Amino acid sequence: MLRNLGALARARPPVVSPRRFMPRTKIKERTGDEPGKLILIRHGESTWNASKLFTGWVDVDLSETGVSEVEHAARLLLERGYRLDVIYTSVLKRAIRSTMILLDELRQTYRPVVKDWRLNERHYGALQGLSKKAVADVMGLAETKELRKGYDAKPPALPAAHTLSPLRERKYAEVDVEELPLSESLRECLERVTPLWREKIEPDLRAGHDVLVVAHANSLRGLVKEIDAISDESIEEVVIPNAIPLVYRFDRGTTGKLKAVRDEDSASELVSGMFLEKKGLLRAALEQEKRRVVDEHTTEGRSLSLLSPLERSLTTLESRRECFDEGGASTRNVLEIGERPQCSALLETRAKKRARRSIRHPSTGGAAPPPLLVIIRHGKTEHNKLGLFTGWEDAGLAPEGRAEAEAAGELMAAHGIKLDVVYTSWLSRAIETAWLALTPLDMVWLPIVKTWRLNERMYGALTGLSKRMIQQEYGDDQFRRWRRGFDERPPPVSPFSPHYPGCNDGRYTQYVHDLPVSFLQTAIRSLAHGRYEIHHDLPKTESLKDCMERTVPYYDLIERESLDRGKNVLIASSENAIRGLLMNLCDIPADEVHGLEIPTGVPLLYDFEHGCLRLLDDQLQPPPRDRYEFGAAADLLFTPRELRAAGGDAPDPHVYLDDTFVVGVEDEACDLEDQASRDAVRRVEEFCGLREPEERPREATTDRAALRAR
């Protein structure tokens, strides 16, 4: 029996003949000539913003204030009815988390998100982690201001072997080593943003798509400079505050080139976009709320829990605005109250592990280790707790479900799992589960591919109804066939029911391209809305067999795109989509599939060699196999293919924390990091005039590549 994933070799499982489908979300072009709107948002306050430290590319998280700021920004967009089509953000956690919060508050988690390193903040080199006040005390205020705001001023470079060097981070593994900066001037930062504008963002706007960019102060200044044709000298005057949406409108001009529209609400003479709120008001309101101890669950005697999501968001927005009025002219003083303690020396860098552990094990003969496939059902929802048929209904996670997803991420992190790409459905419960699981893994930068083909099974007219009610009304036998049968479909939902996915749900009306067009629905809805609208033939009900016909071919795509290229994959989906995948991967007969249960929030590792599942042990009793309900047919999931054929019993399916894993003792690499940390301090001292400068040889490309390999 194998007790670890070390010797797992992959064997390509059989798959159902694939149907044609699109591997990536594609946006339908808008009708009409009007360009899309552009919304720029700087991330909320980070923990290092709060401590007034040079941050740059250091991957710090949002502070509590930052989270509140981004939630408020989402409510400003919600109040004005701005719609989004595509989102661009950086690969830094504070921007990605801001994006997650915005989409969650807007109830648009399914929107496509492009993560691009070119939207990262300016790289502050060896100054990263230093107190801005401490640097100003040594260099002087004028020199420090020139360093931060000057167009060509460049901080001392970070040593390439430093633990904070981008060469040491997996998120930049596919970026050319010569493109990765170790220090940047404002000019260099802005120059790397411009190609992204011309290659992707501007074409989206031309196609009529509304674009949201969530990034950083200096990368957003690069976009503003390009849009408003601001001079090199004047761009130093442009300030982008945290979490205040800056909205641009465009027309095509006489030449067809996009031109920003300026009106009386424009931010300044330089910036033609419009800020949706004045700088400083929200932070003043947050301080005001703390002083009057607002009850976060009630507003003016009304329970927020009784309001709709839209009403709840707008009520909270109005409550904050009351604090704006109470703060009045004292806004400036409020912002200056309680100066936070300053860090006067370089912060300790990330803890260096002398023994670096991985669940992946190299194959015999030194070949590359096999990839990992982790499958997880979303965390528990309120619908799950109430026993309702959910299907394509977009139920969010319950508090217990959020805890399950976070615990799954912590468990994968404890076992040393490193992922490369995530695939999930268009349902918020699966997307949120992926987000929450990636956070303890420190991998929120991973690409997340969203597809309707990983949605839960469509329960038709049963959607939203109580399972007990259906069982009582139709009897146990019919209830079991509808719920757990292989090829029996529930009654179809009406195409005019709010439970029908094509009924004004943007994710299905805007992003679906890979289903036949429904000429009847196209005609009816075009007449109803007074404009031509193409509507696709979305499922009105599905059996498990129908569900498999879309999920299994999509898994075949995942194999070709990721697993066959050695990438570790996480699939976050719903129970029946996963049951269909496992029926195929584990060779489970159709007449046995009714006996499978998939527990919420439990990571399942697929053993390619033996065609069965493995579980990550969490050192709790009873172990996961006995603690969670996998159904009467559970042994079919955990018994290796060859033992099932021989009639053998299922072995212990757990991967234990004390198993024999790959343990690379990297003293040499860690010594390089220690030396680089000391070198970074010397470079800062030289830059500040505290020691005589030393001559250093220029790092060759081969040296950089060698560091990345480590």
C-alpha positions in Angstrom: 0.0 0.0 0.0 1.3 3.4 -0.9 1.0 5.8 2.1 2.1 8.9 0.3 1.7 10.5 -3.1 5.4 10.0 -3.8 5.2 7.2 -6.2 2.0 8.1 -7.9 2.5 7.9 -11.6 -0.2 9.2 -13.9 -2.2 7.1 -16.3 -4.6 8.8 -18.7 -8.2 7.8 -17.7 -10.8 7.1 -20.3 -13.2 9.9 -21.1 -16.5 10.4 -22.8 -16.3 11.7 -26.3 -16.0 15.5 -25.9 -18.4 18.0 -27.2 -17.1 21.3 -28.6 -16.6 24.0 -26.0 -14.7 27.1 -25.3 -11.7 26.8 -23.0 -11.8 30.4 -21.8 -14.5 32.9 -21.0 -15.2 35.1 -24.0 -17.2 38.3 -23.7 -19.9 39.1 -26.3 -19.3 42.4 -28.0 -21.8 45.1 -27.2 -24.1 46.4 -29.8 -23.8 50.1 -30.8 -20.8 52.4 -31.2 -20.4 53.7 -27.7 -17.1 52.7 -26.0 -17.2 51.1 -22.6 -16.5 52.9 -19.3 -13.2 52.4 -17.4 -13.2 52.3 -13.6 -9.9 52.6 -11.8 -9.6 51.6 -8.2 -6.5 51.6 -6.0 -6.5 48.7 -3.5 -7.7 49.4 0.1 -5.2 50.4 2.8 -2.6 47.6 3.3 -1.0 46.7 6.6 2.2 48.4 5.4 0.3 51.5 4.2 -0.9 51.7 7.8 2.6 51.5 9.1 3.9 53.9 6.5 6.5 51.5 5.1 7.9 51.3 1.5 5.9 48.3 0.1 6.5 48.0 -3.6 6.3 44.3 -4.6 6.2 42.9 -1.1 3.0 40.9 -0.9 1.3 42.3 2.1 -2.4 42.0 2.8 -5.2 44.6 3.5 -5.7 46.1 6.9 -9.1 46.1 8.5 -9.5 49.7 7.4 -8.6 48.6 3.8 -11.3 45.9 3.8 -13.9 48.5 4.9 -12.6 50.9 2.2 -13.1 48.4 -0.6 -16.5 47.4 0.6 -17.5 51.1 0.5 -16.1 51.4 -3.0 -18.3 48.5 -4.1 -21.3 50.2 -2.6 -20.5 53.4 -4.5 -20.5 51.4 -7.8 -23.7 49.6 -6.8 -25.5 52.8 -6.0 -24.7 54.2 -9.4 -25.5 51.0 -11.3 -22.2 50.6 -12.9 -21.9 47.2 -14.7 -18.7 45.3 -15.3 -17.7 43.0 -18.1 -14.0 42.2 -17.3 -11.6 43.0 -14.5 -7.8 43.5 -14.6 -5.7 43.4 -11.5 -2.1 42.8 -10.4 -0.6 39.6 -8.9 -0.2 41.2 -5.5 -2.5 40.1 -2.7 -3.7 43.5 -1.6 -5.1 44.2 -5.1 -6.5 40.7 -5.6 -8.2 40.7 -2.3 -9.7 44.1 -3.1 -11.0 42.6 -6.3 -12.5 39.6 -4.5 -14.3 42.0 -2.0 -15.6 44.2 -4.8 -17.0 41.3 -6.8 -18.5 39.7 -3.8 -20.2 42.9 -2.7 -21.5 43.5 -6.2 -22.7 39.9 -6.5 -20.6 39.4 -9.6 -18.0 36.8 -8.6 -18.4 35.0 -11.9 -16.9 37.9 -13.9 -13.6 37.1 -15.7 -10.5 38.4 -13.8 -7.2 38.9 -15.6 -4.1 39.0 -13.2 -1.1 40.6 -14.8 2.2 41.4 -13.1 2.5 44.6 -15.2 -0.1 46.2 -13.0 2.1 45.6 -9.9 3.1 48.6 -7.8 6.4 50.3 -8.5 9.3 48.2 -7.2 11.1 50.1 -4.4 14.2 48.0 -4.4 16.2 47.7 -1.2 13.9 50.3 0.4 11.1 47.8 0.6 10.2 47.3 4.3 11.9 50.5 5.5 10.0 53.2 7.3 9.3 56.2 5.1 9.8 58.4 8.2 13.2 56.8 9.0 14.4 57.3 5.4 13.3 60.9 5.5 15.1 61.5 8.8 18.3 60.3 7.2 18.0 61.7 3.6 15.9 64.8 4.3 12.3 65.5 3.3 13.1 67.1 0.0 15.3 64.2 -1.2 12.8 61.6 0.0 9.9 63.4 -1.8 12.0 63.4 -4.9 12.7 59.7 -4.5 9.0 58.9 -4.2 7.5 61.4 -6.6 10.3 62.2 -9.0 9.9 60.7 -12.5 13.4 59.3 -12.9 14.6 58.9 -9.3 15.4 55.2 -8.7 15.9 53.5 -5.3 18.9 51.1 -4.7 18.3 47.7 -6.3 17.3 44.7 -4.2 19.9 41.9 -4.4 18.7 39.2 -6.8 19.1 36.4 -4.1 17.1 38.3 -1.5 14.0 36.5 -0.1 11.9 39.4 -1.3 13.3 39.2 -4.9 10.7 38.4 -7.5 13.1 35.8 -8.9 12.4 33.7 -5.8 8.6 33.8 -6.2 6.6 31.2 -8.1 4.1 33.8 -9.3 6.7 35.2 -11.7 8.0 31.9 -12.9 6.7 32.5 -16.5 8.0 36.0 -16.8 11.3 36.6 -18.6 14.0 37.1 -16.0 15.3 40.2 -17.7 11.8 41.8 -17.5 11.6 41.4 -13.7 12.8 44.6 -11.9 14.8 44.7 -8.7 14.2 48.5 -8.5 12.2 51.0 -10.6 11.9 54.6 -11.2 8.4 56.0 -11.8 9.2 56.2 -15.5 10.0 52.5 -15.7 6.9 51.5 -13.8 4.7 53.6 -16.1 6.4 52.2 -19.2 5.5 48.6 -18.3 1.9 49.5 -17.8 1.4 51.1 -21.2 1.6 47.9 -23.3 -1.1 46.3 -21.2 -3.4 49.3 -21.9 -2.7 49.1 -25.7 -2.9 45.3 -26.0 -5.9 44.4 -23.8 -7.7 47.2 -21.9 -8.1 49.7 -24.8 -9.4 47.0 -27.2 -12.0 45.9 -24.5 -13.2 49.5 -24.2 -13.4 49.8 -28.0 -15.6 46.7 -28.1 -18.0 48.4 -25.7 -17.0 46.5 -22.6 -17.0 48.2 -19.2 -13.6 47.5 -17.6 -12.6 47.6 -14.0 -8.9 47.9 -13.1 -7.9 47.2 -9.5 -4.2 48.0 -9.0 -1.8 50.3 -7.2 -1.0 54.0 -6.9 1.8 54.1 -9.4 0.6 51.6 -12.0 -2.8 53.4 -12.1 -0.9 56.7 -12.6 0.6 55.0 -15.6 -2.8 54.4 -17.1 -4.0 57.9 -16.2 -0.9 59.3 -17.9 -1.6 57.4 -21.1 -5.3 58.2 -21.2 -5.0 61.9 -20.5 -1.7 62.4 -22.3 -0.1 63.9 -19.1 3.5 65.2 -19.4 6.4 63.6 -17.6 6.7 66.6 -15.3 3.0 66.9 -14.5 2.4 63.2 -13.7 4.2 63.7 -10.4 1.3 65.9 -9.3 -1.4 63.1 -9.8 -2.5 61.4 -6.7 -4.6 58.2 -6.6 -6.1 57.7 -3.1 -7.0 54.2 -1.7 -10.3 52.7 -2.8 -12.1 55.7 -4.4 -13.4 54.7 -7.8 -12.1 56.9 -10.7 -14.5 56.6 -13.6 -13.6 57.5 -17.3 -16.1 57.9 -20.1 -14.9 57.9 -23.7 -16.0 58.8 -27.2 -14.3 57.8 -30.5 -13.4 61.2 -31.7 -13.2 62.1 -35.4 -10.2 59.7 -36.0 -11.8 56.8 -34.2 -9.2 56.9 -31.4 -10.6 56.7 -27.9 -10.7 60.1 -26.2 -11.6 60.6 -22.6 -14.7 62.8 -22.0 -14.1 65.8 -19.7 -17.0 67.4 -17.8 -17.6 69.5 -14.8 -17.1 66.5 -12.4 -13.6 65.7 -13.7 -11.1 65.1 -11.0 -8.7 68.0 -12.0 -7.3 69.9 -14.9 -4.9 67.0 -15.5 -7.3 64.1 -14.9 -10.5 64.0 -17.0 -12.0 61.0 -15.0 -14.4 61.5 -12.2 -13.8 60.4 -8.6 -17.0 59.1 -7.0 -16.1 60.5 -3.6 -13.8 63.0 -2.0 -10.6 61.8 -0.5 -10.6 61.3 3.3 -14.3 61.2 3.9 -14.6 57.4 4.4 -11.7 57.2 6.8 -13.2 60.1 8.8 -16.5 58.2 8.9 -14.9 55.0 10.0 -13.3 56.9 13.0 -16.6 58.5 13.7 -18.3 55.1 13.7 -15.8 53.8 16.3 -16.4 56.8 18.5 -20.2 56.4 18.6 -20.0 52.6 18.7 -22.5 51.9 15.9 -24.4 48.6 16.2 -23.2 46.8 13.0 -26.4 44.6 12.9 -29.0 47.4 13.0 -29.6 50.7 11.4 -32.3 53.1 12.6 -34.0 50.2 14.3 -34.2 48.1 11.2 -32.5 44.7 11.2 -30.0 44.5 8.3 -30.7 40.7 8.1 -34.3 41.5 6.9 -33.1 43.6 4.0 -32.2 42.4 0.5 -28.5 42.4 -0.4 -28.9 45.6 -2.4 -30.9 47.3 0.4 -28.3 46.2 2.9 -25.4 47.6 0.9 -27.2 50.9 0.2 -28.3 51.2 3.9 -24.7 50.8 5.1 -23.6 53.4 2.5 -26.1 55.9 3.8 -25.1 55.2 7.4 -21.5 56.0 6.5 -22.6 59.2 4.9 -24.3 60.3 8.1 -20.8 60.0 9.6 -19.5 62.2 6.8 -21.9 65.0 8.0 -21.1 64.5 11.7 -17.4 64.6 10.9 -17.8 67.9 9.0 -14.8 70.1 8.9 -12.9 67.9 11.3 -12.0 65.4 8.6 -8.3 66.5 8.5 -8.0 66.2 12.3 -9.6 62.8 12.4 -7.1 61.5 9.9 -4.2 62.7 12.0 -5.4 61.3 15.3 -3.4 58.4 16.8 -0.2 58.2 14.8 0.7 54.6 14.3 4.1 53.3 15.5 6.8 53.6 12.9 9.2 50.8 11.9 12.7 52.4 11.8 14.7 49.4 10.4 14.3 46.8 7.7 11.6 44.4 8.6 12.4 40.7 9.0 12.0 39.0 5.7 10.0 35.8 5.2 11.0 33.0 7.5 13.5 30.8 5.7 12.8 27.1 5.9 16.0 25.0 6.0 14.0 21.9 5.1 11.6 22.6 2.3 8.9 20.0 2.1 6.7 19.0 -0.9 4.0 16.4 -1.4 5.3 15.8 -5.0 7.9 13.1 -5.4 10.2 12.7 -8.4 9.6 9.7 -10.6 12.2 6.9 -11.0 15.2 7.9 -13.0 15.0 11.6 -12.1 12.0 12.5 -14.2 9.9 15.4 -13.3 7.4 14.6 -10.5 3.8 13.9 -11.5 1.3 16.7 -11.2 -1.4 16.7 -8.5 -5.1 16.9 -9.1 -7.1 18.1 -6.0 -10.9 18.2 -6.2 -13.0 20.0 -3.6 -16.8 20.5 -3.2 -17.7 24.0 -2.2 -18.3 24.8 1.5 -21.7 24.4 3.1 -24.4 26.9 2.0 -27.6 28.0 3.7 -29.5 26.0 1.1 -27.5 22.9 2.1 -28.4 23.5 5.8 -32.1 24.0 5.0 -32.2 20.9 2.7 -33.2 22.8 -0.5 -32.5 21.7 -4.1 -29.9 24.3 -5.2 -28.7 23.4 -8.7 -27.9 26.6 -10.6 -29.3 28.8 -7.9 -26.5 31.1 -6.8 -26.5 30.5 -3.1 -23.5 31.9 -1.2 -21.5 30.2 1.5 -22.8 30.0 5.0 -20.4 30.9 7.8 -19.7 27.2 8.3 -18.9 26.9 4.6 -16.4 29.7 4.7 -14.7 28.0 7.7 -14.6 24.7 5.8 -13.0 26.3 2.8 -10.3 28.1 4.9 -9.6 24.8 6.8 -9.2 23.0 3.5 -6.6 25.6 2.4 -4.8 25.3 5.8 -4.7 21.5 5.5 -3.3 21.6 1.9 -0.7 24.1 3.2 0.3 21.8 6.0 0.9 19.0 3.5 3.1 21.2 1.3 0.8 21.3 -1.7 1.6 23.9 -4.3 -0.9 24.6 -7.0 -0.5 26.1 -10.5 -4.1 26.7 -11.7 -7.7 26.6 -10.4 -10.8 25.6 -12.4 -14.2 26.4 -11.0 -17.8 27.0 -12.0 -19.8 30.2 -12.4 -21.5 29.7 -9.1 -20.4 32.0 -6.3 -20.2 29.2 -3.7 -17.5 27.4 -5.7 -15.6 30.6 -6.6 -15.6 31.7 -2.9 -14.4 28.3 -1.8 -11.5 28.6 -4.2 -10.7 32.1 -3.0 -10.8 31.1 0.7 -8.8 27.9 0.2 -6.0 29.8 -1.7 -5.6 32.4 1.0 -3.8 30.2 3.6 -1.8 28.6 0.7 -0.6 32.2 -0.1 -1.6 31.6 -3.7 -4.4 34.1 -4.4 -2.3 35.1 -7.5 -3.1 31.8 -9.3 -5.2 32.0 -12.4 -8.8 31.0 -11.8 -10.6 29.7 -14.9 -14.4 29.9 -14.5 -16.8 27.9 -16.6 -20.5 27.0 -16.6 -19.5 23.4 -17.5 -18.5 22.9 -13.8 -21.8 24.1 -12.5 -24.0 21.9 -10.3 -26.5 19.7 -12.0 -29.6 21.7 -13.2 -32.5 20.5 -11.0 -35.2 22.1 -13.2 -38.5 22.8 -11.5 -37.2 21.4 -8.2 -34.8 24.3 -7.9 -35.3 26.1 -4.6 -37.8 23.6 -3.2 -37.4 21.6 0.0 -36.1 18.1 -0.4 -38.4 16.8 2.4 -41.4 18.4 0.6 -40.6 16.6 -2.7 -40.0 13.4 -0.8 -43.4 13.7 1.0 -45.3 14.7 -2.2 -43.8 12.2 -4.7 -42.6 9.4 -2.5 -39.2 7.9 -1.6 -38.7 6.1 -4.8 -39.3 9.0 -7.2 -37.4 11.3 -4.8 -34.3 9.0 -5.0 -34.5 8.7 -8.7 -34.6 12.5 -9.2 -31.9 13.2 -6.7 -29.5 10.3 -7.1 -30.4 8.5 -10.3 -28.1 8.4 -13.2 -30.3 9.2 -16.2 -33.6 10.5 -14.8 -34.3 14.1 -15.2 -36.5 16.2 -12.9 -39.4 18.2 -14.4 -38.0 21.0 -16.5 -38.2 24.6 -15.4 -40.1 27.1 -17.4 -37.9 29.4 -19.6 -39.8 32.3 -18.0 -39.1 31.2 -14.4 -36.6 33.2 -12.4 -34.9 29.9 -11.8 -34.1 29.5 -15.5 -30.5 30.5 -16.0 -31.2 32.4 -19.3 -33.7 34.7 -17.6 -31.7 38.0 -17.4 -28.6 36.4 -15.6 -25.6 38.2 -17.1 -23.3 35.2 -16.7 -25.4 33.1 -19.1 -26.7 35.8 -21.4 -23.3 37.5 -21.9 -20.6 34.8 -21.6 -22.1 31.6 -23.0 -20.9 31.0 -26.6 -20.6 27.2 -26.8 -24.3 26.1 -26.9 -26.7 26.2 -29.8 -28.8 29.3 -30.2 -32.5 29.0 -29.1 -34.4 30.8 -31.9 -37.6 30.8 -29.9 -36.0 32.4 -26.9 -34.1 34.8 -29.1 -37.3 36.0 -30.8 -39.3 36.2 -27.6 -36.7 38.1 -25.6 -35.7 40.4 -28.4 -39.4 41.5 -28.8 -39.8 41.9 -25.0 -36.6 44.0 -24.6 -37.1 46.0 -27.8 -33.6 45.1 -29.2 -32.0 42.1 -30.8 -30.6 39.6 -28.2 -29.1 36.2 -29.0 -30.1 33.6 -26.4 -28.6 30.2 -26.2 -30.3 26.9 -25.4 -29.4 26.6 -21.8 -30.5 23.4 -19.9 -33.9 23.5 -18.3 -33.3 20.3 -16.4 -30.5 17.7 -16.2 -29.9 14.1 -15.2 -26.5 13.2 -13.8 -25.8 11.7 -17.2 -26.5 15.1 -18.8 -24.3 16.8 -16.3 -21.4 14.4 -17.1 -21.7 15.1 -20.8 -20.5 18.7 -20.1 -18.2 18.1 -17.1 -16.2 15.1 -18.3 -15.2 16.7 -21.7 -14.2 19.8 -19.8 -11.9 17.7 -17.6 -10.4 16.4 -20.8 -9.5 20.0 -21.7 -8.0 20.5 -18.2 -5.8 17.5 -18.8 -4.5 18.8 -22.1 -4.1 22.4 -20.9 -2.6 21.8 -17.5 -2.1 18.2 -16.2 -0.2 17.0 -19.3 2.0 20.1 -18.9 2.9 19.1 -15.4 0.7 21.7 -13.6 -0.9 21.0 -10.3 -4.7 21.6 -10.6 -7.4 22.4 -8.1 -11.0 21.9 -9.2 -13.6 23.6 -7.0 -17.1 22.6 -8.0 -20.5 21.2 -6.7 -21.5 17.7 -5.7 -23.1 16.3 -8.8 -20.4 17.8 -11.1 -17.8 16.1 -8.9 -19.8 12.8 -8.8 -19.8 12.7 -12.5 -16.0 13.4 -12.7 -15.3 10.7 -10.1 -17.6 8.2 -11.8 -15.4 8.6 -14.9 -12.0 8.8 -13.1 -12.7 6.0 -10.7 -14.6 3.7 -13.1 -17.7 3.6 -11.0 -20.7 1.8 -12.7 -23.8 3.8 -13.4 -25.9 1.6 -11.2 -23.6 2.3 -8.2 -23.3 6.0 -8.5 -26.4 6.7 -6.4 -24.5 5.5 -3.4 -21.8 8.2 -3.5 -21.8 11.2 -1.2 -19.3 14.1 -1.6 -18.8 16.0 1.7 -18.5 19.8 1.6 -15.0 21.4 1.9 -12.9 18.3 2.0 -9.8 18.2 -0.4 -9.8 15.0 -2.4 -6.5 13.9 -4.1 -6.8 11.7 -7.2 -4.3 8.9 -7.5 -3.7 8.6 -11.3 -1.8 5.3 -11.1 -4.4 3.4 -9.1 -7.6 5.2 -10.2 -8.8 6.1 -6.7 -8.9 8.9 -4.2 -6.6 9.8 -1.3 -7.4 12.0 1.7 -5.1 14.4 3.6 -4.9 13.4 7.2 -5.4 16.3 9.7 -4.2 14.5 12.8 -7.8 14.6 14.3 -9.8 11.6 15.4 -11.6 9.9 13.9 -9.6 10.3 10.6 -11.3 11.9 7.6 -12.4 8.6 6.0 -14.4 7.7 9.1 -15.4 11.3 10.0 -17.0 12.4 6.7 -20.0 10.8 4.9 -19.0 9.4 1.5 -22.0 7.2 1.0 -22.7 3.4 0.8 -20.5 3.2 -2.3 -17.5 4.9 -0.7 -15.2 1.9 -1.1 -15.4 2.4 -4.9 -13.8 5.8 -4.4 -10.9 4.6 -2.2 -10.1 1.2 -3.5 -7.3 1.0 -6.2 -8.5 -0.1 -9.6 -6.4 -3.3 -9.5 -7.8 -4.3 -6.1 -11.4 -3.8 -7.2 -10.8 -6.1 -10.1 -9.4 -8.7 -7.8 -12.1 -8.2 -5.2 -9.7 -6.8 -2.6 -10.5 -4.5 0.3 -9.9 -0.8 0.3 -6.5 0.1 1.9 -5.9 3.1 4.2 -6.6 6.1 1.9 -4.8 8.7 4.0 -1.7 10.7 3.3 -0.1 11.4 6.6 1.9 14.3 7.7 4.7 12.1 8.9 5.0 10.1 5.6 8.2 10.1 3.5 8.0 13.2 1.4 10.5 15.1 -0.7 12.6 17.1 1.8 15.2 19.3 0.2 17.7 20.7 2.7 18.7 24.0 1.1 21.3 25.4 3.4 23.3 26.9 0.5 20.2 28.7 -0.9 19.3 30.0 2.6 22.9 31.2 3.1 22.6 33.2 -0.1 19.4 34.7 1.2 21.1 35.7 4.4 24.0 37.3 2.5 21.5 39.1 0.2 19.6 40.5 3.2 22.9 42.0 4.6 23.8 43.3 1.2 20.4 45.1 0.9 21.0 46.9 4.2 24.5 48.0 2.9 23.0 49.3 -0.4 20.4 51.4 1.5 23.2 52.8 3.8 25.2 53.7 0.7 22.1 55.3 -0.9 21.5 57.4 2.2 25.1 58.5 2.4 25.9 56.5 5.6 28.7 54.6 4.0 31.0 54.8 1.0 29.6 53.0 -2.1 31.1 49.7 -3.2 31.5 48.6 -6.8 29.4 45.5 -7.6 29.5 43.4 -10.7 26.3 43.4 -12.8 24.3 40.3 -12.4 24.3 38.2 -15.6 21.1 36.7 -17.0 22.4 33.2 -16.3 22.9 34.1 -12.6 19.3 35.3 -12.4 18.1 32.1 -14.1 20.0 30.0 -11.6 18.4 31.8 -8.7 15.0 31.2 -10.2 15.7 27.5 -10.6 16.5 27.2 -6.8 
